[in-house]
Amino acid sequence: MTRPFDICIRGAGIVGRTLALHLAGKQLRVALIAPAASATDTTATGASDVRAYALSQVSRQLLEAVRCWPDVQHATPVLTMQVHGDGGGQVAFNADDAPAEALNWIVDVPVLEARLAEAVRYQPLIEVCETPQPATLTVVCEGRASSTREEWGVQWDVTPYGQSALATRVRCTNAHAQVARQWFHEGEILAFLPMDGPQGNLCAVVWSVSPQRAQMLQNAPDDDFCKALESASHGVPGAISLVGDRKVWPLQQALARRWTGVAAQGAWALAGDAAHNMHPLAGQGLNMGLADVAELTRVLTERPYWRSVGDPKLLRQYERARKADFAVMGQANDALQQLFTNPHPALQAMRNWGMNRFESSGPIKQWVARRAMGALGKPATQGKKHP
């Protein structure tokens, strides 16, 4: 007789697959729900996937524990982060000052997803299903537009930013030299993230602009778009050529009021973007989702033998810990977004003065850098490794 599922994970993205691998590594039987590919999937339409994430050391450890960390060509170490204000303010973070191997790593999402999918295939305690399965605990990892969260009536508090993100990939005549760059200008936020290894000249671009400007930039001819990028980046990357599609999505901060509960179908928990969203300016979105994975895995696998994985007390521990972390990171992220998108001249002068003061702050700057890298967070959960 087949053993029943301990966990049903709805959503087979990075967070869902990583959670499945860690829980299966702790001898829990997992149903991973991955609906059949639809006509809107990028793999079905042939559109390129331009997503790239800045992952911290803690996130790297979590993925290494299940042997899914990409090679250096697809997980480029960032040695320096340069932030340019809109009135002479500048801040630079260096890995040598932390000290650390890297500030973070810019990870090629399609490569990471392929590694996770391959690891799932070789884990006998994970069964990939197209429809939800009965289990002691259901974990929802469906992303920001989660249908399950809506179906279960979980309130979703959304603060729209009145901005859209435009993401693409570009090749530059100047090598990136493992430097991530960010420019703030008239309410817009432009990031160039190094990819394709330490010697590469490929960059992932994330440009936060008004919805109208995002639409205009998305529809502009390639040459016009590249000229706009060269102007906004002050020519630092050199001449730019477009090598990926341009994707646009609205930006928001959002938080589910409840992350855990017990309903007619059993115990449930939210994780990743199904539980929280934030602005991409600090590059912490996926790191927060993977921190959910680490905490939920810890809570479930360190439980007393007599407690079920669906025990409400255990799930509340997870919810309290993760909501507290989001309260700190989410509020800081939101404050930065509000500060740098406000056009008032007095605020512009204050924020650029503040950037320069922060640049010379010594220990304070180093503490902030370590916090952003995850060095002060909990160590990643170590699970059984898989081929």
C-alpha positions as CSV (number, residue, x, y, z in Angstrom):
1,M,0.0,0.0,0.0
2,T,1.3,3.4,-1.0
3,R,2.3,5.6,2.0
4,P,0.1,8.8,2.2
5,F,1.5,12.2,1.6
6,D,2.8,14.2,4.5
7,I,3.1,17.4,2.5
8,C,1.3,18.7,-0.6
9,I,3.1,21.7,-2.1
10,R,1.0,23.7,-4.5
11,G,3.4,25.4,-6.9
12,A,6.6,24.1,-8.5
13,G,8.7,27.2,-8.9
14,I,12.0,27.8,-7.1
15,V,10.5,28.1,-3.7
16,G,8.2,25.1,-4.1
17,R,10.8,22.7,-5.5
18,T,13.4,23.8,-3.0
19,L,11.0,23.1,-0.1
20,A,10.0,19.7,-1.6
21,L,13.7,18.6,-1.8
22,H,14.5,19.7,1.8
23,L,11.4,18.0,3.2
24,A,11.9,14.8,1.2
25,G,15.5,14.8,2.4
26,K,14.1,14.6,5.9
27,Q,12.1,11.5,4.9
28,L,8.7,13.2,4.5
29,R,6.6,12.1,1.5
30,V,5.8,15.1,-0.7
31,A,3.3,15.7,-3.5
32,L,4.5,18.6,-5.7
33,I,1.7,20.1,-7.7
34,A,2.8,21.3,-11.2
35,P,-0.1,21.8,-13.6
36,A,0.5,20.8,-17.2
37,A,2.2,23.6,-19.3
38,S,-0.3,26.1,-20.7
39,A,-0.1,28.0,-23.9
40,T,1.0,31.1,-22.1
41,D,4.2,29.5,-20.7
42,T,7.4,30.9,-22.1
43,T,8.5,27.4,-23.0
44,A,5.4,26.9,-25.1
45,T,5.5,30.3,-26.8
46,G,9.3,30.3,-27.4
47,A,9.7,33.6,-25.6
48,S,13.0,33.9,-23.6
49,D,13.0,33.9,-19.8
50,V,15.0,37.0,-18.7
51,R,14.6,36.5,-15.0
52,A,17.7,36.7,-12.8
53,Y,17.9,37.0,-9.0
54,A,20.4,38.3,-6.6
55,L,20.8,35.5,-4.0
56,S,22.6,35.7,-0.7
57,Q,25.1,33.4,1.0
58,V,22.3,31.9,3.1
59,S,20.2,31.2,0.0
60,R,23.2,29.7,-1.7
61,Q,23.8,27.3,1.3
62,L,20.1,26.3,1.1
63,L,20.4,25.4,-2.6
64,E,23.9,23.8,-2.2
65,A,22.4,21.5,0.5
66,V,20.2,19.9,-2.3
67,R,23.0,20.1,-4.9
68,C,21.2,22.6,-7.0
69,W,23.5,25.6,-7.0
70,P,24.5,26.6,-10.6
71,D,28.1,26.8,-11.8
72,V,29.9,30.1,-11.8
73,Q,28.9,30.8,-15.4
74,H,25.2,30.9,-14.3
75,A,25.7,32.2,-10.7
76,T,28.0,35.2,-11.1
77,P,29.6,36.5,-7.9
78,V,29.1,40.2,-7.2
79,L,32.2,41.7,-5.7
80,T,31.1,45.4,-5.7
81,M,27.7,47.1,-5.6
82,Q,27.6,50.8,-6.7
83,V,24.6,52.9,-6.0
84,H,24.2,56.3,-7.6
85,G,21.8,58.9,-6.3
86,D,20.1,61.6,-8.4
87,G,22.1,64.5,-7.0
88,G,25.7,63.4,-6.4
89,G,25.0,60.9,-3.7
90,Q,27.0,57.6,-4.0
91,V,27.4,54.4,-2.0
92,A,29.6,51.5,-2.8
93,F,29.7,48.1,-1.1
94,N,32.7,45.8,-1.5
95,A,32.9,42.1,-0.7
96,D,36.5,42.6,0.7
97,D,35.1,45.1,3.3
98,A,32.4,42.6,4.6
99,P,34.6,40.4,4.4
100,A,32.9,37.8,2.3
101,E,33.5,35.7,-0.8
102,A,30.8,37.8,-2.6
103,L,28.1,40.3,-1.7
104,N,25.7,38.1,-3.5
105,W,25.3,36.0,-6.7
106,I,23.3,36.9,-9.8
107,V,21.6,33.6,-10.7
108,D,20.2,32.7,-14.1
109,V,16.7,31.6,-13.2
110,P,16.1,29.1,-16.1
111,V,19.3,27.3,-15.2
112,L,18.4,27.1,-11.5
113,E,14.9,25.9,-12.3
114,A,16.3,23.2,-14.5
115,R,18.7,22.0,-11.8
116,L,15.8,21.9,-9.2
117,A,13.6,20.0,-11.7
118,E,16.3,17.4,-12.3
119,A,16.9,16.9,-8.5
120,V,13.1,16.4,-8.0
121,R,13.1,13.7,-10.7
122,Y,15.7,11.7,-8.7
123,Q,14.1,12.1,-5.3
124,P,11.8,9.0,-4.8
125,L,9.9,10.7,-1.9
126,I,8.6,13.4,-4.2
127,E,5.7,12.7,-6.6
128,V,4.9,15.4,-9.2
129,C,1.2,15.6,-9.7
130,E,-1.1,17.8,-11.8
131,T,-3.8,18.2,-9.3
132,P,-3.8,18.7,-5.5
133,Q,-3.5,15.6,-3.3
134,P,-4.7,14.9,0.2
135,A,-1.9,15.5,2.8
136,T,-1.4,16.3,6.4
137,L,-0.1,19.7,5.5
138,T,-0.6,21.8,2.3
139,V,2.0,24.5,1.6
140,V,1.0,27.1,-1.0
141,C,3.9,28.4,-3.2
142,E,1.9,29.5,-6.2
143,G,3.3,33.1,-6.4
144,R,1.7,36.5,-6.0
145,A,-1.5,35.6,-7.9
146,S,-2.1,32.5,-5.9
147,S,-5.6,31.0,-6.7
148,T,-5.5,28.8,-3.6
149,R,-5.0,31.7,-1.3
150,E,-7.9,33.5,-2.9
151,E,-10.0,30.3,-2.8
152,W,-9.4,29.9,0.9
153,G,-10.4,33.5,1.7
154,V,-7.0,34.6,3.0
155,Q,-7.0,38.5,3.0
156,W,-4.2,39.9,0.8
157,D,-3.2,43.5,1.7
158,V,-1.7,45.2,-1.4
159,T,0.1,48.6,-1.6
160,P,0.6,49.4,-5.3
161,Y,3.7,51.5,-6.0
162,G,2.4,53.1,-9.2
163,Q,5.4,51.7,-10.9
164,S,6.1,48.8,-13.3
165,A,9.3,46.8,-13.6
166,L,10.8,46.2,-17.0
167,A,13.3,43.3,-17.2
168,T,15.5,42.2,-20.0
169,R,19.1,41.1,-20.8
170,V,21.7,43.2,-22.6
171,R,25.2,42.7,-23.8
172,C,27.6,45.6,-23.2
173,T,30.9,46.6,-24.8
174,N,32.5,47.0,-21.4
175,A,32.9,44.0,-19.2
176,H,30.9,44.1,-16.0
177,A,33.9,43.2,-13.8
178,Q,31.5,41.6,-11.3
179,V,30.0,45.0,-10.4
180,A,26.3,45.4,-9.8
181,R,25.2,49.0,-10.5
182,Q,22.0,50.9,-9.6
183,W,20.9,54.4,-10.5
184,F,18.1,56.5,-8.9
185,H,16.9,59.3,-11.1
186,E,13.6,61.3,-11.0
187,G,11.8,58.5,-9.3
188,E,13.1,55.8,-11.6
189,I,15.4,53.0,-10.4
190,L,17.7,51.2,-12.9
191,A,19.8,48.2,-12.0
192,F,22.5,46.4,-14.1
193,L,23.3,43.0,-12.7
194,P,26.4,41.1,-13.9
195,M,25.8,37.7,-15.6
196,D,27.7,35.1,-17.6
197,G,30.5,34.6,-15.2
198,P,33.3,36.8,-13.8
199,Q,34.7,37.8,-17.2
200,G,31.3,38.3,-18.9
201,N,29.7,41.4,-20.4
202,L,26.1,40.2,-20.2
203,C,23.8,42.0,-17.7
204,A,20.3,41.5,-16.4
205,V,18.4,44.8,-16.4
206,V,15.6,45.7,-14.1
207,W,14.2,49.2,-14.6
208,S,11.4,50.5,-12.3
209,V,9.5,53.3,-14.1
210,S,5.9,54.6,-14.4
211,P,3.5,52.1,-16.1
212,Q,3.2,54.5,-19.1
213,R,6.9,54.7,-19.6
214,A,7.3,51.0,-19.1
215,Q,4.8,50.4,-21.9
216,M,6.6,52.9,-24.1
217,L,10.0,51.3,-23.4
218,Q,8.7,47.8,-24.0
219,N,7.3,48.7,-27.4
220,A,10.2,50.9,-28.5
221,P,12.4,49.7,-31.4
222,D,15.5,47.9,-30.1
223,D,17.9,50.7,-31.0
224,D,15.8,53.3,-29.3
225,F,15.5,51.2,-26.2
226,C,19.2,50.6,-26.0
227,K,19.9,54.3,-26.5
228,A,17.6,55.1,-23.6
229,L,19.4,52.5,-21.5
230,E,22.8,54.0,-22.4
231,S,21.6,57.4,-21.4
232,A,20.1,56.3,-18.1
233,S,23.3,54.4,-17.2
234,H,25.5,57.4,-18.1
235,G,27.4,55.3,-20.6
236,V,29.1,53.2,-17.9
237,P,28.4,49.8,-19.5
238,G,29.4,51.2,-22.9
239,A,27.4,50.5,-26.0
240,I,24.4,48.2,-25.3
241,S,22.7,45.6,-27.5
242,L,19.5,43.8,-26.6
243,V,19.7,40.0,-26.2
244,G,16.4,39.2,-24.5
245,D,12.7,39.9,-24.5
246,R,11.4,42.8,-22.5
247,K,9.0,41.8,-19.7
248,V,6.9,44.2,-17.7
249,W,4.9,43.7,-14.5
250,P,3.3,46.0,-11.9
251,L,5.2,46.6,-8.6
252,Q,3.7,46.4,-5.2
253,Q,4.2,45.5,-1.6
254,A,1.8,42.9,-0.4
255,L,1.3,40.7,2.7
256,A,-1.1,37.9,3.5
257,R,-2.8,38.5,6.9
258,R,-2.6,34.8,7.7
259,W,0.2,32.6,6.7
260,T,-1.0,29.4,8.4
261,G,-4.3,27.8,9.4
262,V,-6.5,24.8,9.5
263,A,-9.4,24.4,7.2
264,A,-11.8,21.6,6.0
265,Q,-9.0,20.2,3.8
266,G,-6.5,20.2,6.7
267,A,-3.6,22.3,7.8
268,W,-2.1,24.8,5.4
269,A,0.8,27.4,5.2
270,L,1.8,30.0,2.7
271,A,5.4,30.6,1.5
272,G,7.2,32.8,-1.0
273,D,5.3,35.3,-3.1
274,A,2.0,33.7,-2.1
275,A,2.7,35.1,1.4
276,H,4.6,38.4,0.6
277,N,5.8,40.7,-2.2
278,M,8.2,43.6,-2.1
279,H,9.8,46.1,-4.5
280,P,12.9,44.6,-6.3
281,L,15.2,47.6,-5.5
282,A,17.1,45.7,-2.8
283,G,17.0,42.3,-4.5
284,Q,15.5,40.5,-1.5
285,G,12.3,39.0,-2.9
286,L,13.5,35.4,-3.6
287,N,15.9,35.5,-0.6
288,M,12.8,36.1,1.6
289,G,11.0,33.2,-0.1
290,L,14.0,30.8,0.4
291,A,14.2,32.0,4.1
292,D,10.5,30.8,4.3
293,V,11.7,27.4,3.1
294,A,14.6,27.2,5.6
295,E,12.3,28.2,8.6
296,L,9.4,25.9,7.6
297,T,11.8,23.0,7.1
298,R,13.5,23.7,10.5
299,V,10.1,23.9,12.3
300,L,8.8,20.7,10.7
301,T,11.9,18.6,11.0
302,E,12.8,19.6,14.6
303,R,9.3,18.9,15.9
304,P,8.8,16.4,18.8
305,Y,8.1,12.9,17.3
306,W,4.6,13.0,18.7
307,R,3.6,16.2,16.8
308,S,2.1,16.1,13.4
309,V,3.5,18.2,10.5
310,G,0.1,19.9,10.5
311,D,0.2,20.8,14.2
312,P,-1.2,24.4,14.4
313,K,1.4,25.3,17.2
314,L,4.3,24.4,14.9
315,L,2.8,26.3,12.0
316,R,2.3,29.4,14.2
317,Q,6.0,29.3,15.1
318,Y,6.9,29.5,11.4
319,E,4.4,32.3,10.8
320,R,5.6,34.4,13.7
321,A,9.3,34.1,12.8
322,R,8.8,34.9,9.1
323,K,6.3,37.7,9.7
324,A,8.8,39.3,12.0
325,D,11.6,39.1,9.4
326,F,9.3,40.5,6.7
327,A,8.3,43.4,9.0
328,V,12.0,44.5,9.2
329,M,13.0,43.9,5.6
330,G,9.7,44.9,4.0
331,Q,9.4,48.2,5.9
332,A,13.1,49.1,5.2
333,N,12.5,48.3,1.5
334,D,9.3,50.3,1.4
335,A,10.9,53.3,3.1
336,L,13.7,53.3,0.5
337,Q,11.2,53.1,-2.4
338,Q,9.2,56.0,-0.9
339,L,12.3,58.1,-0.3
340,F,13.9,57.6,-3.8
341,T,10.7,58.1,-5.8
342,N,9.6,61.3,-4.1
343,P,10.5,64.3,-6.4
344,H,10.5,67.0,-3.8
345,P,13.8,69.0,-4.0
346,A,14.3,69.0,-0.3
347,L,14.0,65.2,-0.1
348,Q,16.3,64.9,-3.1
349,A,19.0,66.9,-1.3
350,M,18.5,65.0,2.0
351,R,18.7,61.6,0.5
352,N,21.9,62.4,-1.5
353,W,23.4,63.9,1.6
354,G,22.4,60.8,3.5
355,M,24.0,58.5,0.9
356,N,27.3,60.3,1.2
357,R,27.2,60.3,5.0
358,F,26.3,56.6,5.0
359,E,29.2,55.9,2.6
360,S,31.6,57.2,5.2
361,S,29.9,55.6,8.2
362,G,32.4,52.7,8.6
363,P,31.0,50.0,11.0
364,I,27.3,51.0,10.3
365,K,27.8,50.5,6.6
366,Q,29.5,47.1,7.2
367,W,26.7,46.0,9.4
368,V,24.1,46.9,6.8
369,A,26.1,45.1,4.1
370,R,26.3,41.9,6.2
371,R,22.6,42.1,7.0
372,A,21.7,42.4,3.3
373,M,23.9,39.5,2.5
374,G,22.2,37.3,5.1
375,A,25.3,36.9,7.3
376,L,23.3,37.8,10.4
377,G,20.4,35.5,9.5
378,K,20.0,31.9,10.6
379,P,22.1,29.3,8.8
380,A,20.4,27.4,6.0
381,T,18.8,24.2,6.8
382,Q,21.0,21.3,5.9
383,G,19.1,18.5,4.2
384,K,20.0,15.2,2.5
385,K,21.7,15.8,-0.8
386,H,20.4,14.4,-4.0
387,P,22.0,13.8,-7.4
